[in-house]
Amino acid sequence: MLTETGRNVQRDLWRGVLVSVVAGTGTRAESEADTSLQAQVITKPANLENRGVGEVVSRGRLLSADVNGTLLAEVGVTDGDGALLTRKTYLPLEKNETIEVEYEILFRVRNP
C-alpha cells in the first residue's frame, strides 16, 4: 500500500512530465497503442494544479480565436518530447469564435 506521502511523491513525478495539452479532430476510438492524436490541430501549455492526495490536474484552454471552424473530438497530454501520454475522444464540438474550451485531465495515484 502506498502512503499518502508516497502517493504525493508519485503525483510530483507526474508534474515533472506533463507539458502540453493537445486537441484534434480525430474520431477513431482511443487505444493503449496510440502514439499521437489522430488529427492534432493545436497544442497548449499544460497548467498544472494539485487537487488532492496523489492527484494532479492538467488544464489546457482554447481561447475564442483558436482553431475556429474545426470539429474538435479528441484531447491528450504530452511530455516534453511530444510523446502522447493520454488520449480521449468525445462527441465532436464545433469550435467558433463564441466558444472557449477548457480541457481538464486528472491524473490520480491511488491504492488498489
Buried (B, 14 or more C-beta within 10 A) or exposed (E): EBEEEBBBEBBEEBBEBBBBBBBBBBBEEBEEEBEBBBBBBBBBEBBBEEEBBBBBBBBBBBEEEBBEEBBBBBBBBBBEEEEBBBBEBEEEBEBEEEBEBEBBBEBBBEEE
